[in-house]
Each structure stands twice: as C-alpha cells, then as structure tokens.
Amino acid sequence: MEYDTIVGLEIHVQTKTESKMFCSCPTGYFQKEPNTHVCPVCLGLPGALPVPNRRAIELCILMGLATNCTINKNILFDRKHYFYPDLPKGYQISQYKDPICSNGKVTLPSGVEIEIERIHQEEDVAKSTHHKEASTNKEYSLIDYNKSGIPLIEIVTKPCIRSAKDAKDFATEIQQICRDNKISDADMEKGQMRCEPNISIQEKGKWKYEDGKILPIGDYKLNNKVEVKNIGSITAVEKAIEYEVKRLTEEIANGKEIIQQTRGWNADKGITEFQRSKETADDYRYMPEPDIPVIEISKEDIERISKELVESPAQRRLSFKEKSLLEKRVTELGYDPEGTAWVRENTKFSLEKAGPTGPSEPDYADFYFGPIKSHMNATGMGWDEISKTDPNTPNDYYRLSDAKKQGLITRNKLDEIYKESLTTGASGASILEKTLQESKRSASNLEDIVKEIIRNNPKAVADYKGGKTSTMGFLVGQVMQSTKGSANPNEAKNILEKLLK
C-alpha cells in the first residue's frame, strides 16, 4: 500500500527588538546570568499589566508583507492556557482566531509554492533545564525566566507540504527572509528559531486537499497527525520528518492505529520520542486578553512598514534565472543578498566597459562562489570584513574575470591571484599582468616542456592513442604543474594534440 506524506509546519521566530513583548526588560538574554532580565510582568506576578511592544508588532507585519500575507486591520490578543513551570502566569499571551497576518505564500527554489495559513504574535516562555544531583542521584529542574516574554512570531503553513525536503527548504526560506529584513537573526543554535512539523501519512487516492484542508474521499478515515516539537536545526527538520514517515508507515503495516500525539526529536539518536497526547484548541481554553485593548492598524502604518521590505530570495532567483546561470548558482544567489549585490555591481561595470562581450553574471557568480567564498570559508570572515581590506576595484574584478573567460588563466590561477592580492595588498590587475608576462616568457619553450611531458608519461600517451581521450586532461595538468600554472592550458592542449598526432 502506498502513502502520501502530508506536512504542516509551524515556525517560531524571536523578533529582533531591544525589549520584551509586554514589558521593558532587555531581550539580550543569551549567555547572561539566569533570572537577571526579569520584572513583575514577565514573571507573571499578580497585578502586573502587559504593555504591547510596538516594534515587535511592526516586525510581525513586516514578516507578513514579506510572505505575501493579508494584514489584519485590528490586532486582538488572546490568553492560551496551559500549566507548566516555564509559564509563570498559567497562560501565554498569543492570538487565536484573528492573527495579524493570514493567507500568504512562499515560493521555494524548486518552484513549489507553500501556502501560509497565519502569522501571529505571542510571547516566548522561560527555559527549563534538568539536572541530577551527583551525591544523591536525585533529579531536579531549574528555570531561567530571562527568555520569558521575548517577542515571538509563529508562522503556520497549511498542510500543503508533500516532502521532508520541501519542509526543509521552506524553513531555509523563512530564515533567509527574517535575516534579509532584519526581523530576526533566526540563529537556531541560540533558540531564535524553532520548527515544529505536523506530520501524517494518507493512503494514495483516498484523500484530497481542498480550501487548505485535508479531506477524506468517500468513507476513508484519515490517519491522525503527529507533531514533533522544538526542532533546533533546519537539517533536523528534514531528518525528523523522514524518520516519522517511516515510523508511521511501519505502525500501519503492523496493524496499529496512529494516535494523535506530540513527540520530541532526539538529535543524538536520530529518532523521535513520545512526549504526550496531542492537545486541541479546546484544551487551551482560549479567551480574549482583557488587559490589552484592540490595536488598530491603519493603511498608512502598513505603507510605512512596507518601505522596510527588501528583495526576497524568490525575487533574487527570478532575476537570475534568465541570465544563463546554472540552477545551483541561481539558488545560491537567492540565499545570498551580498553576493547578489556584488555580482550585479560588477556586471554593470563590465557592461559599461566592454558591452555584452565582457564578463557577465555567470562569470561573476563563479568568481564570487569560487575564490571569494573559498576565502570566506577558510578564514571564517564575512563579506563585510573582507571588503574592508580587499584592494580590488570593479576594474580588477573585470580584468581577472575577463582573463578567466578568455582562457588566459585557469580557475586555480584565479584563486591564487585573488588570495595573493588580499595577502599583499597589491591589485589583482597588477598581479595578473605579471602572471601573463611570465606566461609569455614560458610560451617560447612550451613545446619543449610538452615534449618532455610526453616522454615522461608513456602510459598516458598510449591510453590517449588507444582512444581514451580523457587522458588529455591529465597531460594538460602535467604541463600546468611543470610551468607552475603560468602556461595557457588551451595552448598546451593544442600543442599536445599536434604532437600526439
């Protein structure tokens, strides 16, 4: 029996504000002394009244605009009741029936469109840590309320995701949108973004997706869904869904009924583990928050906030799709606004200098994701840091890209020149000129070098003459090694082909 995977994803994001959602306590709690960023409001003490954080609401609206949502003109808060030590009030201030943003969509690199049900505003809970006393083996828990009351937005998709990879890609897209628009750093290692997939499997041909809902066809009984809580990495989102789909399939195959439940992801074991039976909305006893009046959002407010919007990853990808770039490069640029700006700036310079015959987007994309990214990865530096000491101008980048495009230097040589320019402070163009002069000097005896390579590699020569044409790459490599990369590889190949005939 075959099954379809159905996933709805909930993503919690801490917004980038200086103070908490309903009080003036600072938000920079990471690695601070426990319970030092607290006050009567975020501790839930009797009589303390919440005051909504205007900037947090604006960032929630910005997230809605960035994901093509409809913005509600009236903001209403609700109380979501549950009892747990990390929630001192016994309820969380959230939103229920009237979220700030609704009915949005996001396009993935694959072209798949993910529908967003809602984006609503709420407050974060405290952090519990669990310990065991060494002398007595007694278990105990500690609570740090520094995180309690941090502004959160929750992004909830419709159950329209059909694979673990699409769920992972959607989480990646949301993370990038947050960072591009300065809504959140969305650093999952710091708990600034958490993912919770709701997963079910349904028999093929026995269900349909209609108006954002999964509905049975005929008398088919839908299988229950399972939620996996608080996943702390994007890679783990994909792994958790894949594991859960496999587990659910095996449960049905063994004749067991799927019970609606909440599970946790154990990253060390690579499995999900049962936590509790799944709550429903009724269990939370939602009620309107009596201490916060309705907040009206005007058309002018939305227009003002919309001015903060920047180009989305999907828009960046679309702008490069018609530029003859490899699909991989299009996807990479979609997630790299700095790289996009660099490629566009240098392509513009090239067009002004040489017209359409000069280096274009594909050439500069290869430069950025080649030598530049290689240096970033090797040093751990970001583009902002590198650009402060980079001696190269658009003209240097043009000269280097053009030389590579014409085959005057190899990709490896381009790497070497770029790294040398960063190390010595000399311009890439001056180093290139020196390299090309050395190449010219070595060109006069290049044929002698090629002859020596042929003499020293009789097996490769025999393989080539026997029809193994791929051996040519090896022989050209030997020539480049012998000339320390100064020879023109195309010229070396031509000489090799001529002599081997």
Buried (B, 14 or more C-beta within 10 A) or exposed (E): EEBBBBBBBBBBBBBBBEBBBBBEBEBEBEEEEBBEBBBEBBBBEEEBEBEBBEBBBBBBBBBBBBBBBEBBBEBBBBBBBEEEEBBBBEBBBBBBEBBBBBBBBBBBBEEBEBBBBBBBBBBBBBBEEEEEEEEEEEEEEEBBBBBBBBBBBBBBBBBBBBBBBBBBBBBBBBBBBBBBBEBBBBBBEEBBBBBBBBBBBBBEEBBEBEEEEBEEEEEEEBBEBBBBBEBBBBEBBBBBBBBBBEBBBEBBEEEEEBEBBBBBBEBEEEBBEEBEEBEEEEEBEBEBBEEBEEBEBEEEBBEEBEEBEEBBBBEBBBBBEEBEBEEEBBBBBBBBBBBBBBBBEBBEBBBEBEEEEBBBBBBBBBBBBBBBBEBBEEEEBEBEEBEEEBEBBBBBBBBBBBBBBEEBBBEEBBBBBBBBBBEEEBBBBBBBEEBBEBBEEBBEEBBEBBEBBBEEBEEBBEBBEEEEEEBBEBBBBBBBEBBEBBBBBEBBBEBBEEEBE
